[in-house]
Amino acid sequence: MNLLETMDSLLHDWEKIFSQERTAIRVLPLSYGLLLSSFKHTTSSAICALGRQFEDWSGDYRVFSRSPWNPHALFDPIIDRVLALLPPNPSPVIAAMDDTACKKSGRHIPGVATVRDPQSPPYHVNLIRGLRFIQASLMVAPLDGNGPARSLPVRFQPAPPVTKPKKNAPDQEWQAYKKLKKVCSLPQVGLSTVIDLRNVLDKHPDAFQRQFIITVDGSYTNQVLLKALPPRTTLIGRIRKDAAFHLPLDPNAPVKGRPRKYGPIAPTPKQILDDESIPFQQISCFAVGEMREFKIKTVKPLFWSKAGADKPLLVVVIKPVGYRLRKGSKLLYREPAFLICTDPTLDLKTLVQAYLYRWEIEVNHHDEKSVIGVAQPQTRNPHAVERQPQLQVASYSLLLLASILAHGFERTDDYLPLPKWRNKSPRPSAADLINLLRQQLLGRKFSSDRPKTFCHFEKTCNLNTKCQKVFDPIIQLPLCQP
């Protein structure tokens, strides 16, 4: 099957999500329209991309604001398909989690707040108005492990900050604000996302015993996640170079004063990197288009007060890899990486490779904002503000999954040729997938042998004349034509 046919078959998994058939008839075409619309990726642009701008479009808006359906259910079929692409048990399930902000200009959109601009320079933090989301993506790589991974989004959870009360508000409002601020913080929403994904994996017989590895950055390496991780879940996160760790407590040491929970102070990650008595280990992992050698140092078990005295940690220091700006230039180095892992027995190659794959979620953020146009629709209904971005991200994830199932991980001759100034590309980009999907849709539109089928509007059709029951030439879904 080509990309379009694979996408059609994957979209049929969404039909059981909606309680009414007419809701599915509205949502499934809109997933194509939101992907293929040009300029602004709004609902009206999606309707025009489907050629339905001269029909009643009110139902396309009500499907986000009034129809009862759970946006998390859109990602469940994707998780089912991804688990089938992973190596057999006991290989772990690797995921990455991070937050992102989508710019919005409206002042009356629910959830819009002033947040930090992640693209601001480090020496001057800028502020923007936007919607805040937490995303989790599952990593899928070739079975041999010698190739780039694809990160498929499986959660895109809204995480708006709590509205701050006025200065002259009563004390009850301020007390409620302080409690709600802790519940709605990014680490708390991230923890609920991790627990939700672990519960989804537990429902699958093949994934129940698999280890769930979640990689995060430094903003999520804190006590909120470390002390409340669900079972069979491992967290790999970045830490500061001066983090204070402790050695294990010596049970034979004499006790003076109150009982102690931690042993002597351990070296900081920066001191571990500079300590010549700790040897480097060489590990081969895939990064930047090829297999590369990484030098790492490990120390275990160490204890951190933010993780608790009952959770031993593995500290990993990755030496920076040298690079050259051009052939024959001076060998340069970037900053080293300091990591902790909540499973001291985890294989080091799996640990480092999972951390390197975390960059793929940044590629997701770029595609979602620049190519897919997530959260561009100017909706004001609270349900639509939450559902429409999740439908866009789920459609984008379904497109990535369809490309893997149809053409594999690498770029093949099935895709449109690259521009002359691009020599090669190891895998197709999101723009390449959309261009191929648009080309195949146009080819279907002008094909003369369109198959016949039964009309989905047969139960609710108000036309008194007979209908010509044919597939719609754009979205390959049955439509009613008098």
ABEGO torsion letter per residue (X at the ends): XBAAAAAAAAAAAAAAABABAAAAAAAAAAAAAAAABBEBBBAAAAAAAAGAAABBAAAAAAAAAABBBBAAAAAAAAAAAAAAABBBOABBBBBBBBBBBBBBABAABBGBBBBBBAABBAABBBBBBBBBBBBBBBBBBBAAGBBBBBBBBABBBBBBBBBBBBAABBAAAAAAAAAAAAAABAAAAAAAAAAAAAAAAAABAAAAABBBBBBBBAAABBAAAAAABBBGBBBBBBBBAABBBBBBBBAABBBBEBBBABBBBBBBAAAAAABAABBBBBBBBBBGGBBBBBBBBBBOBBBBAAAEAABBBBBBBBBBBBBBABBGBBBBBBBBBBBBBABAABBAAAAAAAAAAAAAAAAAAAAAAAAAGBGABBBABAAAAAAAAAAAAAAAAAAAAAAAAAAEABBBAABBBBBAABABBABBBAAAAAAAAAAAAAAAAABABBBBBBBAAAAABABABBBBBBBBAAAGBBBBBX
